């Protein structure tokens, strides 16, 4: 598949009456504007539902128990200083 064919398959966000297609097309990933600024202690205390929301926001659908999700989030978002 060439880049040209990928570009043609992507819907135009501004097309349709009143941008209707843009509102209906939600099956894509859009990088959030801000990087999460949680500390290690924040992740360790974060409830599972909040971890799920955070990971989903960044397109990271992780299965497993809450501890696995915490470890993944800390590995993905915490940087060694």
N, C-alpha and C positions, 0 to 999 in steps of 0.2 A: 504494500500500500504506500503510495507516494504521499508527500506532504500536501500536494495539490488536492488529492482525493479526500484527505482528512479535512482540509479547509472547506471543501464543498459540502461535506456532510454536517458540519457544525451549523446549527441554526443561527440566524442573525438575531441578535438580541433586540434590535429595534424594529423588527418587522412585525407585521400584523396590525390590526386596528388598535390604536392607543397602546402599542407595545405589548399586546396581549400575549404574544408568544414568549416574551421575556419573562412574564409572570408565571407561565405554565411550564417553562423549561427549567426544572430544578434538579435534574439528575446529574449535575456536573459539580466538580470540586472547585471552590474558589478559596484561595489562601486567605486566611484572616489577616487583617492589617497589623495586628499586634502580636508579638511573641509572648507566651505566658510568662508571668513574672512571679511564679510561686517558688518558695524555698523548699528544701528537702523536708523540713518539718511540716509545711503546708501539705505536701503530697502524702506524707505519712498519716496525717489526720483527715485527709479528704475522704468524704463518703463515696461509695462506689458509683452512685448516680452522677455525681459531679465529675468523677474521673471519666465515666462513659461520655458525658456531654463534651468535655474538653477534648478527648481523643477523637470523637466524631467530628468536632468542629475543624480539626486538622486533617480529616480524611483517614484517620487511623482506627480502623475497626478491629479491636483486639478482643479475642475470646480468652476466657480463663477466669480464675478467681480474682478477688479484689487485690490480693498481694501481687499477682502477676501483672495486673494492670498498673499498680503503683510503681513496680520496678520498671516496667516499660516506659511509663510517663517520665520517671526520673531520668532514665537513660536517654530519652529523646529530648527532654527540655532543660535539664540541668547541665551546666557547663562547668568543668573544673576551673577554678580560679587560682 
